[in-house]
Every structure is written in structure tokens, then in C-alpha cells.
Amino acid sequence: MPSVARRYGPGGTGSTAPFERPSRATDDALLAPVVLMVSGGADSTALLVLAATSALDIEDGRGRARIARERLHVLHVNHRLRGIDADEDEEFVRDLAARYGIPCTIRRVDVAALAAASPGGNVENAGREVRYSEATRLANELSAQLGTPRSAARILTAHTANDRAETFVMNAIRGTGASGLSSIPRRRNRVVRPLLDRTHDELCEFLRMRGIVAYVRHEVMPVLERRNPRVVASLSTTCDILSDEDAYLTAVAARTLRDLTRRMGEGALALDAARLSACEVAIARRVARAAILEVCPNARLEARHIAQVLSLVAAGTGSASIPMGVDARVEYGLLFLRARAPKAHDFAGWLEVPGELPLGDPRPGRAPAHLSARLLPAPDGADIPALALSHGREWAGTSVLLDASACGIDANLGGRLWVDSPHPGDVLCPLGMHGQSKKVSDLLNEARIPAAERPLVPVVRTSPTGPVVWVAGIRADERARCTPRTSHLLELSLRTA
């Protein structure tokens, strides 16, 4: 049976045909909670990031697929065994979960006391039992809140191929049958281990590419401390020295930048190229960096960008476009730096419902885009919120099903919505955040939309000054979501030709 989202996908046919009702098991799989067991180590940190940003197989029959953000919940158990280090791990996990917009539950348990009171007094076993017990309890609590069966919930752990290999070897050494040699299973009841095909080194490399510091804290520092027990104190002293020297060089560079500035305007700066070329290279680099950030504060500069600008200065002529939106040009003895103002889509206008609105795209090499809207009758007896969730997941957010009435669209007469670029101060209540408001600018930042491309994101509103209904391709507004009482669905789709 084809899914509703596939049958009613963007540009599909049969807008008046009835929806096909998914099975109850499908509803449960789409809505049930997914608890991430995150200690703060490299492997579990990678699990959190992958669950939030990538596709994982959580053994629900769909294979590798994105997990709806609304289903995710982080669990961190502070064993209270390592003092301030344990508290720092707790803070790290809480901050990382917040960064990805995932609720986080912290449970603090005196594992040492539990181990002392149990036969054998094994702290490691006591800690493992506590973690799984707390994960089970949280999964049951969330299932009750969401009204889904406990069996549909999933508890994800960060066991890797390394863990599996080590367990296999240990079991083989002890002597065991096939069950022991099968090592760590991919799934046992509700507990799923989606990272068993990945090695620890692969996950560490993944974190390094993402710029996440768990690898350093849990993998690098212990090795350094074994070689030099005073490494933390030594590094602290080095940091103090470098901080003092950095403050001095920054002050010198700031004075030099003021001395070399010949013209200044909004988003533009001109410096004396000859005098900049004569500066010590350590100061010249800092001046160039400060000048670029002056005209484009959101620039994500790398050393190669600074070197590119200074090579123009040394040559005395030439131009270059720096990737983050700054044009550099040397002529008439001056270094000109100018921020490229992003061109907004020429799409401000009304989107008729039903109908389409061409968006175009000013960036070369990109296919033109358009928004489409249509009305669909809600099928009798179907779980409408589940259908909307399934549709959004299948089309990766490029098409959404909303409540037509909540968007101000009459089911019989249709209507229209206003589409334009993000405005300063725009606010919405992102779907899944239960009414909490968020600035659209923050939403785009969390979605990692480059600053130069944010004016190109279509924003759908009820009117030119009305509330936001959908930040196209990013997130819909909670107030426009489908409910069990929804009678007509509004499908909004963002497509490229």
C-alpha cells in the first residue's frame, strides 16, 4: 500500500481522492519516543548528533530514515563518581541537546553507594543497571504522555563495532557458544544499537569534522595526562601567556587598522595597501582579519582567506571574492573590501490557494524554484496529525500538511497567502516546541543556513503583516498544525524545476 505522503506528494495527482489510512502500528512507529542514552563520551555524542541530523536504522521496519525531532529525548545519568568531571559531562550533554533542540533529562544517582550495598560491589555493573533502568523508566513515562504503546518506544545506545569486537574476543577467551559469540545484538526488545557498523575512530573523525570537543575531553586528554600528570597546569600557564600576547597584538592591530583606513562606509572599507604591505606579517594578518569582519561581521574566516587578501596587497593589484560574502580589490594604492549584499528573491507576492508562485533564483547554476498550494479533504477516521507528520518526514520538510482553517483559508472558497523574505524581528512558534516562540533568524541559524542565503528563504504568511505560517523547507508554525479536528488540509510545497 503506498503511503499517504507518497500518494499526496508535491505536485501529485488525485487531490480529491480519499487518503489511505495508515495502520495503527505505523502510527505508533512514527510517534513513539526515542530515548538517546548520552554519557558525554565521543561515541554517545556522535549518536546524539547523528540522530538529530542524519538517518539511522532504529529497527522499526523502515530501515535507515530520519527520526522526527519531536520524538527524540536525551537521557544523561550522572553517576557522581568523578566529582567536577562528572558535572562537566552533565553540562556538556545538556548544552549539546539544547543546541539541537532536543529535550534532555538528567538523572543523578550515587552509583558507588548502590554498588556497596549490592553483592560483589561492582561499580561498573551497578552503573550499567542504573542507566538501563533509568532509560526504561523515561521511555515508559514518555510513552504514557504521548499515548503510544510502551513496546513502540526505542532506547538507543552508542555501542560501536569496536565494542562488538571486544565483546566477541572476551567471550571467545572465556569459552562460549553461538549466543555468546554473537556478541552485542543490534536490537534487544526496545534497546537498539544503530552504530554497530561504525568504528570508534570513524565517530571521532565525524565529531572532529563537526567541531565538537567531546573527543578531546574523553580521548586526547587522558593520554596526555598519563604522559604528563601536570599537563593541565602546564596548558593553563601556556594559555595565560598566549592570552596576554594575543591582547597586545590585537591592540596593535586595532591601532594599525585605524591608521591605515582611508575610507569607510556601510559594508565597505578602503585601506592603504602599500602601508599594509609594509607591516610585519603577524600584524598584517590581524589587520586584514579585523577589516573583513568590520564589513562582514558574520564572516567565517580561515587562514587561506587572509592569505588570499594579503597576496593581492603584495601584488599591488587584483581582485578576489572571499566565500563568505566579501569582495576584495586592490587598485589606486588602496585595498577595497566590500560586503556583497545578498539579493533577495524577486518573489514577494500572493500565493493563491490553490495555485503556484514562481520564486526564481538569482544564484547562477541553480534551478528555478516555486511554491505551490492546494486543499485536500481530511479523510474520515484517519489520524490526521500522524498523516501530517508522515508527510513532512517523507518529503524532508519541503512539503507540509497544515490546518487550512488555522491558516485563514476557506475550505470552499480557497484564499491566498503572502510570500516574501524573512523580516528583522520575525517570530514564529516552531512546530513541535509546544507553543514556545522563536525568532526566524535563530531558526535559520540553527538550520545552518549561510547568512548570505537567508534572504533567499521564502516565508509564508497569512498576509503581508500577518503571522508566519511556514518558513519554507525549514519549519511550520505550531498554530497551523493539523489536529484531530482538522477538516481540510492545506498542502504547501517548495520545489525546484
C-alpha positions as CSV (number, residue, x, y, z in Angstrom):
1,M,0.0,0.0,0.0
2,P,1.6,3.4,-1.0
3,S,2.0,5.9,1.8
4,V,-0.2,8.9,2.1
5,A,2.8,11.2,1.7
6,R,3.9,9.5,-1.5
7,R,0.4,9.5,-2.9
8,Y,-0.2,13.1,-2.0
9,G,3.3,14.3,-2.5
10,P,4.2,17.7,-4.1
11,G,2.7,18.0,-7.5
12,G,0.9,14.6,-7.2
13,T,-2.5,13.9,-8.6
14,G,-5.7,12.8,-7.1
15,S,-6.3,15.8,-4.8
16,T,-9.9,14.8,-4.4
17,A,-9.3,11.1,-3.8
18,P,-9.6,9.9,-0.2
19,F,-6.4,9.5,1.9
20,E,-5.3,5.9,2.6
21,R,-5.4,5.3,6.4
22,P,-2.1,4.0,7.8
23,S,-2.1,1.1,10.2
24,R,-2.1,1.7,14.0
25,A,1.4,0.1,14.0
26,T,2.6,2.7,11.5
27,D,1.2,5.5,13.7
28,D,3.0,4.2,16.7
29,A,6.3,3.9,14.9
30,L,6.0,7.5,13.7
31,L,5.0,8.9,17.1
32,A,6.7,6.8,19.8
33,P,9.5,8.3,21.8
34,V,13.2,7.6,21.0
35,V,15.4,7.9,24.1
36,L,19.1,8.6,23.4
37,M,21.5,7.4,26.1
38,V,24.2,10.0,26.1
39,S,27.1,9.9,28.6
40,G,29.1,12.8,27.0
41,G,31.8,10.5,25.6
42,A,32.7,10.5,21.9
43,D,30.5,7.6,20.8
44,S,27.3,8.8,22.6
45,T,27.9,12.4,21.5
46,A,28.1,11.2,17.9
47,L,24.8,9.2,18.5
48,L,23.1,12.4,19.6
49,V,24.3,14.4,16.6
50,L,23.5,11.7,14.1
51,A,20.0,11.2,15.5
52,A,19.4,14.9,15.2
53,T,20.9,15.4,11.7
54,S,21.1,12.2,9.8
55,A,19.3,8.9,9.0
56,L,19.6,5.9,11.4
57,D,18.1,2.5,11.4
58,I,16.2,2.2,14.7
59,E,14.7,-1.2,13.8
60,D,11.2,-0.1,13.2
61,G,10.9,-1.7,9.9
62,R,11.7,1.4,7.8
63,G,15.4,0.9,7.5
64,R,17.6,4.0,7.6
65,A,15.4,7.0,8.0
66,R,15.3,10.4,9.6
67,I,13.8,10.5,13.1
68,A,11.3,13.2,13.8
69,R,12.9,15.7,16.1
70,E,9.7,15.7,18.2
71,R,10.3,12.0,19.1
72,L,13.9,12.5,20.4
73,H,14.7,12.8,24.1
74,V,18.2,12.7,25.6
75,L,18.9,10.9,28.9
76,H,22.1,11.5,30.8
77,V,22.8,9.6,34.0
78,N,25.4,11.4,36.3
79,H,27.0,8.5,38.3
80,R,28.5,11.0,40.8
81,L,31.8,9.1,40.6
82,R,34.2,11.7,39.2
83,G,33.3,14.9,41.0
84,I,33.6,18.0,38.9
85,D,34.4,16.0,35.7
86,A,31.0,14.3,36.0
87,D,29.3,17.6,36.4
88,E,31.1,19.0,33.4
89,D,29.9,16.0,31.3
90,E,26.4,16.7,32.5
91,E,26.6,20.3,31.5
92,F,28.1,19.3,28.1
93,V,25.3,16.9,27.3
94,R,22.6,19.4,28.4
95,D,24.2,22.2,26.2
96,L,24.6,19.9,23.2
97,A,21.0,18.7,23.5
98,A,19.8,22.3,23.7
99,R,21.9,23.2,20.6
100,Y,19.9,20.6,18.6
101,G,16.6,21.5,20.2
102,I,16.2,18.1,21.9
103,P,14.7,17.8,25.4
104,C,17.2,16.5,28.0
105,T,16.5,14.6,31.2
106,I,19.3,14.4,33.8
107,R,19.3,11.7,36.4
108,R,21.8,11.8,39.3
109,V,22.5,8.6,41.1
110,D,25.1,7.7,43.7
111,V,26.3,4.6,41.9
112,A,29.1,4.0,44.4
113,A,26.6,3.7,47.3
114,L,24.4,1.3,45.2
115,A,27.4,-0.9,44.4
116,A,28.5,-1.0,48.0
117,A,25.0,-2.2,49.0
118,S,24.9,-4.9,46.3
119,P,26.5,-8.3,46.3
120,G,30.0,-8.2,44.8
121,G,30.1,-4.4,45.0
122,N,30.9,-4.0,41.3
123,V,30.6,-0.3,40.4
124,E,30.6,-0.9,36.6
125,N,27.7,-3.4,36.8
126,A,25.8,-1.1,39.1
127,G,26.2,1.9,36.8
128,R,25.1,-0.2,33.8
129,E,22.0,-1.4,35.6
130,V,21.1,2.2,36.7
131,R,21.5,3.5,33.1
132,Y,19.2,0.9,31.6
133,S,16.7,1.2,34.5
134,E,16.5,5.0,34.1
135,A,16.2,4.7,30.3
136,T,13.3,2.2,30.7
137,R,11.6,4.4,33.2
138,L,11.9,7.5,31.0
139,A,10.7,5.6,27.9
140,N,7.6,4.4,29.8
141,E,6.9,8.0,31.1
142,L,7.2,9.5,27.6
143,S,5.0,6.7,26.1
144,A,2.3,7.5,28.6
145,Q,2.5,11.2,27.8
146,L,2.3,10.6,24.0
147,G,-0.4,7.9,24.3
148,T,1.7,5.3,22.4
149,P,2.4,1.7,23.5
150,R,5.5,1.1,25.5
151,S,6.6,-1.5,23.0
152,A,6.8,1.1,20.2
153,A,9.4,3.2,22.1
154,R,13.1,2.9,21.3
155,I,16.1,3.3,23.6
156,L,19.3,4.0,21.5
157,T,22.8,3.2,22.8
158,A,26.1,4.2,21.3
159,H,27.8,0.7,21.1
160,T,30.2,0.6,18.1
161,A,31.9,-2.0,16.0
162,N,34.8,-1.8,18.5
163,D,32.6,-2.7,21.4
164,R,31.2,-5.6,19.5
165,A,34.6,-6.9,18.5
166,E,35.9,-6.6,22.1
167,T,32.9,-8.4,23.5
168,F,33.4,-11.2,20.9
169,V,37.0,-11.7,21.8
170,M,36.3,-11.7,25.6
171,N,33.5,-14.2,25.2
172,A,35.7,-16.4,23.0
173,I,38.5,-16.3,25.6
174,R,36.1,-17.3,28.3
175,G,34.6,-20.0,26.2
176,T,31.0,-19.7,25.0
177,G,28.5,-20.9,22.5
178,A,26.9,-19.3,19.5
179,S,24.9,-16.9,21.7
180,G,28.0,-15.5,23.3
181,L,29.9,-15.2,20.1
182,S,27.1,-13.3,18.5
183,S,28.4,-10.6,20.9
184,I,26.2,-7.4,21.1
185,P,22.9,-7.7,19.3
186,R,21.7,-4.9,17.1
187,R,18.4,-4.9,19.0
188,R,17.1,-6.5,22.1
189,N,13.4,-5.7,22.7
190,R,13.2,-1.8,22.8
191,V,17.0,-1.3,23.0
192,V,18.6,-0.6,19.6
193,R,22.3,0.0,18.8
194,P,22.3,1.8,15.4
195,L,26.1,2.5,15.4
196,L,27.4,-1.1,15.4
197,D,28.5,-0.7,11.8
198,R,30.7,2.2,12.7
199,T,34.1,2.2,14.4
200,H,35.1,4.4,17.3
201,D,37.7,6.2,15.1
202,E,35.1,6.9,12.5
203,L,32.8,8.5,15.1
204,C,35.7,10.6,16.5
205,E,36.5,11.8,13.0
206,F,32.9,12.7,12.5
207,L,33.0,14.8,15.7
208,R,36.2,16.5,14.6
209,M,34.6,17.5,11.3
210,R,31.7,18.9,13.3
211,G,33.9,20.8,15.7
212,I,32.6,19.0,18.8
213,V,35.0,18.8,21.7
214,A,33.9,15.5,23.3
215,Y,36.7,13.7,21.5
216,V,39.4,15.9,23.1
217,R,37.9,15.6,26.6
218,H,37.5,11.9,26.6
219,E,40.1,10.6,24.2
220,V,43.0,13.0,23.9
221,M,43.3,14.4,27.5
222,P,43.6,11.1,29.3
223,V,46.5,10.1,27.0
224,L,48.3,13.4,27.7
225,E,47.7,13.1,31.4
226,R,49.3,9.7,31.5
227,R,52.4,11.1,29.9
228,N,52.5,14.3,32.0
229,P,50.3,14.4,35.1
230,R,50.8,18.2,35.2
231,V,49.6,18.7,31.6
232,V,46.5,20.6,32.7
233,A,48.5,23.1,34.8
234,S,51.1,23.4,32.0
235,L,48.5,24.1,29.4
236,S,46.8,26.6,31.7
237,T,50.0,28.6,32.1
238,T,50.6,28.5,28.3
239,C,47.1,29.8,27.7
240,D,47.7,32.7,30.1
241,I,50.9,33.6,28.2
242,L,49.2,33.4,24.8
243,S,46.2,35.3,26.1
244,D,48.4,38.2,27.2
245,E,50.3,38.2,23.9
246,D,47.1,38.0,21.9
247,A,45.6,41.0,23.7
248,Y,48.8,43.0,23.0
249,L,48.8,42.1,19.3
250,T,45.1,42.8,19.0
251,A,45.6,46.3,20.4
252,V,48.4,47.0,18.0
253,A,46.4,45.7,15.0
254,A,43.4,47.8,16.0
255,R,45.6,51.0,16.1
256,T,47.1,50.0,12.8
257,L,43.7,49.4,11.2
258,R,42.6,52.9,12.3
259,D,45.9,54.4,10.9
260,L,45.5,52.6,7.5
261,T,41.8,53.3,7.0
262,R,41.3,55.8,4.2
263,R,37.5,55.4,3.5
264,M,34.7,53.9,5.5
265,G,31.0,53.3,4.6
266,E,28.2,50.9,5.3
267,G,29.6,47.5,4.3
268,A,32.7,48.9,2.8
269,L,36.3,49.8,3.8
270,A,39.4,51.1,2.0
271,L,42.9,50.7,3.4
272,D,46.3,52.0,2.4
273,A,47.6,48.9,0.6
274,A,51.3,50.0,0.4
275,R,51.5,50.6,4.2
276,L,49.7,47.4,4.9
277,S,52.2,45.5,2.8
278,A,55.0,47.1,4.8
279,C,53.6,45.8,8.1
280,E,55.0,42.8,9.9
281,V,53.2,39.8,8.7
282,A,51.8,39.0,12.1
283,I,50.2,42.4,12.3
284,A,49.1,42.5,8.6
285,R,47.2,39.2,9.1
286,R,45.3,40.6,12.1
287,V,44.6,43.9,10.3
288,A,43.2,42.1,7.3
289,R,41.1,39.8,9.5
290,A,39.7,42.8,11.5
291,A,39.0,44.7,8.3
292,I,37.0,41.9,6.8
293,L,35.0,41.4,10.0
294,E,34.3,45.1,10.1
295,V,32.5,44.9,6.7
296,C,31.0,41.4,7.2
297,P,30.7,40.5,10.9
298,N,29.3,37.1,10.2
299,A,32.2,36.0,8.0
300,R,33.7,32.6,8.9
301,L,37.3,33.3,8.1
302,E,40.0,30.8,7.5
303,A,43.8,31.3,7.2
304,R,43.6,30.8,3.4
305,H,41.2,33.8,3.1
306,I,43.6,36.1,4.9
307,A,46.5,34.8,2.8
308,Q,44.5,35.5,-0.4
309,V,43.8,39.1,0.6
310,L,47.4,39.7,1.6
311,S,48.6,38.2,-1.7
312,L,46.6,40.9,-3.5
313,V,48.2,43.5,-1.3
314,A,51.7,42.2,-2.1
315,A,51.0,42.2,-5.8
316,G,49.6,45.7,-5.7
317,T,46.7,44.8,-8.0
318,G,44.0,42.2,-8.5
319,S,40.6,41.1,-7.0
320,A,39.1,38.2,-5.3
321,S,35.8,37.0,-3.9
322,I,36.0,35.6,-0.4
323,P,33.5,32.8,0.0
324,M,31.6,34.3,3.0
325,G,30.4,37.3,1.0
326,V,33.3,39.8,0.8
327,D,34.8,41.2,-2.4
328,A,38.5,42.3,-2.1
329,R,40.1,44.5,-4.7
330,V,43.4,46.4,-4.9
331,E,43.7,49.4,-7.1
332,Y,44.9,53.0,-6.9
333,G,47.1,52.0,-4.0
334,L,44.1,51.0,-1.8
335,L,42.7,47.7,-0.6
336,F,38.9,47.9,-1.0
337,L,36.8,45.5,1.0
338,R,33.1,45.4,0.3
339,A,30.4,43.1,1.7
340,R,28.2,41.6,-1.1
341,A,24.6,42.4,-0.2
342,P,22.6,39.2,-0.8
343,K,20.0,39.6,-3.5
344,A,16.6,38.7,-2.2
345,H,14.3,36.5,-4.3
346,D,12.0,38.5,-6.6
347,F,9.1,36.6,-5.1
348,A,7.2,38.9,-2.8
349,G,3.6,38.4,-3.7
350,W,0.4,36.4,-3.1
351,L,0.3,32.7,-3.4
352,E,-3.2,31.7,-4.4
353,V,-4.8,28.6,-2.8
354,P,-4.9,26.5,-4.8
355,G,-2.1,27.8,-7.1
356,E,1.6,28.3,-7.6
357,L,4.1,31.2,-7.1
358,P,7.3,31.2,-9.2
359,L,10.3,32.2,-7.0
360,G,13.2,32.2,-9.4
361,D,16.7,32.1,-8.1
362,P,19.3,34.8,-8.7
363,R,22.3,32.4,-7.9
364,P,23.9,31.1,-11.1
365,G,23.7,27.3,-11.7
366,R,20.6,26.9,-9.5
367,A,17.3,25.6,-10.9
368,P,14.3,28.0,-10.6
369,A,12.0,27.3,-7.6
370,H,8.3,27.7,-7.0
371,L,5.8,27.3,-4.1
372,S,2.6,25.5,-4.7
373,A,-0.6,25.3,-2.5
374,R,-3.6,23.1,-2.7
375,L,-6.5,22.0,-0.5
376,L,-7.2,18.3,0.4
377,P,-10.2,16.9,2.3
378,A,-9.2,15.2,5.6
379,P,-10.1,11.5,5.4
380,D,-12.8,10.3,7.8
381,G,-11.5,8.3,10.7
382,A,-7.8,8.9,10.0
383,D,-5.2,10.1,12.5
384,I,-4.7,13.5,10.9
385,P,-1.7,14.6,13.0
386,A,0.1,11.3,12.2
387,L,-0.6,11.8,8.5
388,A,0.9,15.3,8.6
389,L,3.9,14.1,10.4
390,S,4.5,11.2,8.0
391,H,4.1,13.6,5.0
392,G,6.6,16.1,6.3
393,R,9.1,13.3,7.1
394,E,8.8,11.7,3.7
395,W,9.4,14.9,1.9
396,A,12.1,16.0,4.2
397,G,10.4,19.2,5.1
398,T,10.0,20.5,1.6
399,S,6.2,19.8,1.7
400,V,3.9,20.2,4.7
401,L,0.3,19.5,5.6
402,L,-1.3,22.2,7.7
403,D,-4.8,23.0,9.0
404,A,-6.4,25.1,6.3
405,S,-8.7,27.0,8.7
406,A,-5.9,27.8,11.0
407,C,-4.1,29.4,8.0
408,G,-7.1,31.5,7.2
409,I,-8.1,29.5,4.1
410,D,-11.7,28.8,3.5
411,A,-12.3,25.2,2.5
412,N,-14.9,26.1,-0.1
413,L,-13.7,29.4,-1.4
414,G,-9.9,29.0,-1.1
415,G,-7.9,32.1,-0.4
416,R,-4.4,33.3,-0.6
417,L,-1.1,33.6,1.4
418,W,1.6,36.2,1.3
419,V,5.2,35.0,0.5
420,D,8.3,37.1,0.9
421,S,11.8,37.1,2.5
422,P,12.5,36.9,6.3
423,H,12.0,40.3,8.0
424,P,14.0,41.5,11.0
425,G,12.1,40.6,14.2
426,D,10.1,37.8,12.5
427,V,8.8,35.4,15.2
428,L,7.0,32.0,15.0
429,C,6.1,29.1,17.3
430,P,8.1,26.3,15.7
431,L,6.1,23.1,15.2
432,G,7.0,20.6,18.0
433,M,8.0,23.2,20.5
434,H,4.6,23.3,22.1
435,G,3.9,27.0,21.7
436,Q,7.3,28.4,22.6
437,S,8.2,31.3,20.3
438,K,11.5,31.7,18.4
439,K,12.9,34.3,16.1
440,V,13.1,33.3,12.5
441,S,16.7,34.4,12.4
442,D,17.5,32.0,15.2
443,L,15.7,29.2,13.4
444,L,17.7,29.8,10.2
445,N,20.9,29.9,12.2
446,E,20.1,26.5,13.8
447,A,19.3,25.1,10.4
448,R,22.8,26.2,9.4
449,I,21.6,28.4,6.5
450,P,24.5,30.6,5.5
451,A,24.0,34.3,6.3
452,A,24.3,35.2,2.6
453,E,21.4,32.8,1.7
454,R,18.9,33.6,4.4
455,P,17.2,36.4,2.4
456,L,16.5,33.7,-0.2
457,V,14.4,31.6,2.1
458,P,10.7,32.0,1.4
459,V,8.5,32.8,4.4
460,V,4.7,32.1,4.0
461,R,2.4,34.4,6.0
462,T,-1.3,34.9,6.3
463,S,-0.9,38.5,5.0
464,P,2.0,41.0,4.4
465,T,1.9,41.9,8.1
466,G,0.3,38.7,9.4
467,P,1.8,35.8,11.3
468,V,4.2,33.3,9.8
469,V,2.7,30.0,8.7
470,W,5.7,28.2,7.3
471,V,9.4,29.0,6.8
472,A,9.6,27.1,3.6
473,G,11.8,24.0,3.8
474,I,12.6,24.7,7.5
475,R,9.7,24.6,9.9
476,A,6.0,25.2,10.1
477,D,4.2,27.2,12.9
478,E,2.7,25.2,15.7
479,R,-0.5,27.2,15.5
480,A,-1.1,26.0,11.9
481,R,-0.5,22.3,12.7
482,C,-3.1,19.6,12.0
483,T,-5.2,18.4,14.8
484,P,-7.8,15.6,15.1
485,R,-10.5,18.2,14.4
486,T,-8.9,19.3,11.1
487,S,-11.5,19.1,8.3
488,H,-9.4,20.3,5.4
489,L,-5.6,20.1,4.8
490,L,-3.5,22.8,3.2
491,E,-0.5,21.3,1.4
492,L,2.3,23.7,0.8
493,S,5.3,22.5,-1.3
494,L,8.7,24.1,-2.2
495,R,10.1,22.6,-5.4
496,T,12.8,23.3,-7.9
497,A,12.2,22.7,-11.6
